[in-house]
Amino acid sequence: MRFYIVDCFAREKYQGNPLLVVIPDRAVSDAEQQAIAREINFSETAFILSGKQPDGGYAVRIWTPNVGEVPFAGHPTLGTAHVIHQALEGGAGEEVRLNLKVGQIRVKVTPQGLTMAQNSPEFGAVISREELAPIYGISPEEIREDYPIQWASTGLESVIIPLKSRQTLAGLTIDRDKFNAYVARRPGCYCNHLFFVDMGRNVLAVRCLMENFVEDPATGSANGDLAGYLLEHDYFGKREAAYTVLQGEDMGRPSVLQIQAKEAEGRWLIEVGGRCHIVAQGDWA
């Protein structure tokens, strides 16, 4: 099997979110896909399991090390599209289509990087500041009152939390016992939590703390959730926005995501983009 390691949402190599992309030359079982994801231990590993299909897409599956397969994730979508464009299509064309569990996702390729369109957002439970704050070692007063803590999803769900200061964002910790008790109280997945702070000039700083008690340096899916949340709550005073997200800075893997979002008469356009860099390739034994 051929493999590639890709840094996603990175200005340059050795930044952003690392991804393993595997192109099997033989049948590979679910158990082996899971074992490979656990072996490399990145937040996700992607498998390209077909050539270009009649609908123009490539069959792709995405696995986490411990939780199993996920129907969609942002940086694996972007990084896998980059590998397809560079390694399988010879750098030709301006679009790559991935057939994922959530359906077909289209990724645009431009000289500035890659951009993926996400599904229309869904919104769910609102969570109190008093319930969430102790889990992450902060006080309820450090969470904004003018916007809710809310579940949102454009394919992979997140809980969105608006903070008042960059200092609070940098100081987040997680109490495992309190987190597990919180999840046990709520049906469904309350796994990925995306905290954000407005830095001004259409720049947001974010951190994504995940269900396996690790942090993600760049989270395309959660930032799609955030984009839907911001428009739904009229954050920009209009139903259209273009802004930059800075993520990974507090863990030494700086990432940059470019967001375009628009909603009109119930029709949504949410696009998350950035640069990708192949840093290694070879044969997986």
Helices and strands as residue ranges (DSSP letters): E 2-8, E 17-23, H 30-40, E 45-48, E 57-63, E 69-70, H 74-83, I 84-88, E 95-100, E 103-110, E 113-118, E 122-127, H 129-132, G 133-136, G 140-142, E 149-153, E 157-162, H 166-170, H 176-185, E 193-200, E 203-209, E 215-216, H 220-232, E 240-247, G 249-251, E 255-264, E 267-274, E 276-283
